[in-house]
């Protein structure tokens, strides 16, 4: 299947749900073709002058990942880039789409501030009513598929780029507008766990959390206000998780206040997304620094981090000793001396913490959880859980279930 065939098929699939259009441009932004029917020319990126600078700058910098453009707040286009070897061949643009129910009203207000002719403004307003509203999660998935259709390359939502906005650079889009899912709490716990650990691979957990929920359902009547509220919630969660991970509370609260003020100043989804990446990276870095200053030797800290990030594995002192370069006896002695408990006690503690998350946030059976965490039998899992938490797995689920 050729690129054009893939692109055509992809567009047909999208149009089953949303009426969006495709435009193909040469590298100098000359229109080569479009799926927009005659008479709907105002659906074309007529605001292309607004986007041209961002597109050309992105290309000049060697960008090749899909680019989401929202020069006008609340109205989005997606650009994908087709190369022939190292040379850019065509630019494909998909859109337009809104990101919230009240977006067209907000955009009308924005367009009233622009120096457009009466005729152009009239055309734009008529077309605004026909532009689809696509939830952010879905739009991101479409963007991934759009890129594949154009290039044949598989990527994730973390690879998507955004047009630069104000002082913030583009970042991972935060999906904060879909309905609840019973797995949300579990996914959120996994994400916060990674922040407590200072784990730089948090993006995978973030992507999973985003795919299940997009934040609060309160309809403020202002899509940007809603995004700001959701970003504030994420900031608060990261701040508290960082404290639990060892960051000084005063530092964490001060950062929270600083970033909260910046969130209030953001006026577009891209600036909010970029700021979110900034504060998440900042908290991760600071937690890592705090852990490096916690008095543990680098070798023992590395083992603790490995156990925390791989609670499902079956560990052995021999493997740990090999990782640190110590003898088994010296490793066991040093670990207990620094941590305050034996390696087996620490492993059990980490596994039981993970079991608590699974018991409270999933419908997995107790036997399934026991198997998932590498316990030799259900009875051993139950006795270990009782010893660590003071109650049986069933009792813990009854008291703490989030479902």
Residue pairs with C-beta under 8 A, 6 or more apart in sequence:
1 9
3 82
3 149
3 150
3 151
3 152
6 148
6 149
6 150
6 152
7 22
7 92
7 149
7 150
9 149
10 145
10 146
10 149
11 20
11 22
11 35
11 94
14 20
14 94
14 142
18 97
18 132
18 134
19 130
19 132
20 94
20 95
20 96
20 97
20 132
20 134
21 34
21 35
21 36
21 40
21 43
21 44
21 94
21 95
22 34
22 35
22 36
22 92
22 93
22 94
23 31
23 33
23 34
23 35
23 36
23 44
23 45
23 92
23 93
24 31
24 32
24 33
24 34
24 90
24 91
24 92
24 93
25 31
25 32
25 90
25 91
25 92
25 93
26 32
26 90
26 91
27 59
27 88
27 89
27 90
27 91
29 48
29 52
29 55
29 56
29 91
31 44
32 90
34 44
36 43
36 44
40 127
42 120
42 123
42 124
42 126
42 127
43 96
43 127
43 130
43 131
45 51
45 77
45 93
45 95
45 96
46 120
46 123
46 124
47 71
47 72
50 71
50 72
51 69
51 71
51 77
51 79
51 163
54 67
54 69
54 71
54 163
54 164
55 67
55 69
55 79
55 91
57 164
58 67
58 161
58 163
59 81
59 88
59 91
63 81
63 161
64 81
64 83
65 147
65 155
65 159
65 160
65 161
66 78
66 79
66 80
66 81
66 143
66 144
66 146
66 147
66 155
66 159
66 160
66 161
67 78
67 79
67 80
67 81
67 160
67 161
67 162
67 163
68 76
68 77
68 78
68 79
68 139
68 143
68 160
68 161
68 162
68 163
68 173
68 270
69 76
69 77
69 78
69 79
69 163
70 76
70 77
70 162
70 163
70 165
70 268
70 269
70 270
71 163
72 107
72 110
72 111
73 106
73 107
73 110
73 224
73 267
73 268
73 269
74 98
74 99
74 100
74 103
74 104
74 106
74 107
74 223
74 224
74 269
75 95
75 96
75 97
75 98
75 103
75 107
75 131
76 95
76 96
76 97
76 98
76 99
76 139
77 93
77 94
77 95
77 96
77 97
78 93
78 94
78 95
78 139
78 142
78 143
78 146
79 91
79 92
79 93
79 94
80 91
80 92
80 93
80 94
80 143
80 146
80 147
80 149
80 150
80 151
81 88
81 90
81 91
81 92
81 150
81 151
82 88
82 89
82 90
82 91
82 92
82 150
82 151
83 89
83 151
92 146
92 150
94 142
94 146
96 131
97 131
97 132
97 133
97 134
97 139
98 104
98 107
98 131
98 132
98 133
98 134
99 133
99 134
99 135
99 136
99 139
99 177
99 223
99 269
100 133
100 177
100 223
100 226
101 133
101 219
101 223
102 221
102 222
102 223
103 133
103 223
104 128
104 129
104 131
106 222
106 223
106 224
107 128
108 125
108 128
111 121
111 124
111 125
112 121
116 124
134 142
135 175
135 177
135 178
135 214
136 173
136 174
136 175
136 176
136 177
136 178
136 214
136 269
137 175
137 177
137 178
137 210
137 211
137 214
140 157
140 160
140 173
140 175
141 157
143 157
143 160
144 155
144 156
144 157
144 159
144 160
147 153
147 155
147 159
148 154
148 155
156 207
157 172
157 173
157 207
157 210
158 172
158 203
158 207
160 172
160 173
161 170
162 170
162 171
162 173
162 270
162 273
162 274
163 170
163 270
164 170
164 270
165 268
165 270
165 271
165 274
166 266
166 267
166 271
168 266
168 270
168 271
168 274
168 275
168 278
169 274
170 270
170 273
170 274
171 270
171 273
171 274
171 275
171 276
171 277
171 278
172 203
172 206
172 273
172 276
172 277
173 269
173 270
173 273
174 210
174 227
174 230
174 231
174 234
174 272
174 273
174 276
175 210
175 211
175 214
176 214
176 215
176 216
176 226
176 227
176 230
176 231
177 214
177 215
177 226
178 213
178 214
179 213
179 217
180 213
180 217
181 212
181 213
182 363
182 403
183 212
183 361
183 362
184 209
184 212
184 213
185 360
185 361
185 402
185 403
186 357
186 358
186 360
186 361
186 362
186 402
187 205
187 208
187 209
187 212
187 213
188 209
188 237
189 357
189 361
190 205
190 208
190 209
190 357
191 202
191 205
191 206
191 208
191 209
191 237
192 237
192 238
192 240
192 241
193 205
193 241
193 308
193 357
194 201
194 202
194 205
195 202
195 237
195 238
195 241
195 242
195 245
195 280
195 283
195 284
195 287
196 241
196 242
196 244
196 245
196 287
197 245
197 287
197 305
197 308
197 309
198 245
198 284
198 285
198 287
198 288
198 290
198 291
199 284
199 305
199 309
200 284
200 288
202 280
202 284
206 280
214 230
215 226
215 229
215 230
215 233
216 226
216 229
216 230
216 233
218 226
218 229
219 226
220 226
220 229
224 266
224 267
224 268
224 269
224 272
227 269
227 272
228 263
228 264
228 266
228 272
231 263
231 266
231 272
231 275
231 276
232 260
232 263
234 276
234 280
235 256
235 259
235 260
235 263
235 276
235 279
236 256
238 279
238 280
238 283
239 252
239 253
239 255
239 256
239 283
240 252
241 283
242 252
242 283
242 286
242 287
243 249
243 252
245 287
245 290
245 291
246 287
246 290
246 291
246 294
247 283
247 286
247 287
247 290
248 290
251 286
252 283
252 286
255 279
255 282
255 283
255 286
259 275
259 278
259 279
262 275
263 272
263 275
266 272
266 275
291 301
291 305
292 298
292 301
294 301
295 338
296 304
296 338
296 339
297 334
297 338
299 323
299 324
299 325
299 326
299 334
300 324
300 334
300 335
300 338
300 339
302 323
302 324
303 320
303 323
303 324
303 335
303 343
304 339
304 346
306 323
307 315
307 346
307 347
307 350
308 350
311 350
311 351
311 353
311 354
311 373
312 354
312 372
312 373
312 374
313 374
314 374
315 343
315 347
317 328
317 331
317 332
317 343
318 328
320 331
320 335
320 343
321 327
321 328
321 330
321 331
324 331
326 334
331 343
332 342
332 343
335 342
335 343
335 346
336 342
336 343
339 346
341 349
348 384
348 388
349 388
351 373
351 374
351 375
351 384
352 384
352 385
352 388
352 389
354 373
355 369
355 373
355 381
355 385
355 393
356 389
356 396
356 400
358 364
358 369
358 372
359 366
359 369
359 393
359 396
359 397
359 400
359 401
360 396
360 397
360 400
360 401
360 402
361 402
361 403
362 403
363 403
364 372
366 378
366 381
366 382
366 393
366 394
367 378
369 381
369 393
370 377
370 378
370 380
370 381
370 382
373 381
375 381
375 384
381 393
382 392
382 393
385 391
385 392
385 393
385 396
386 392
389 396
391 399
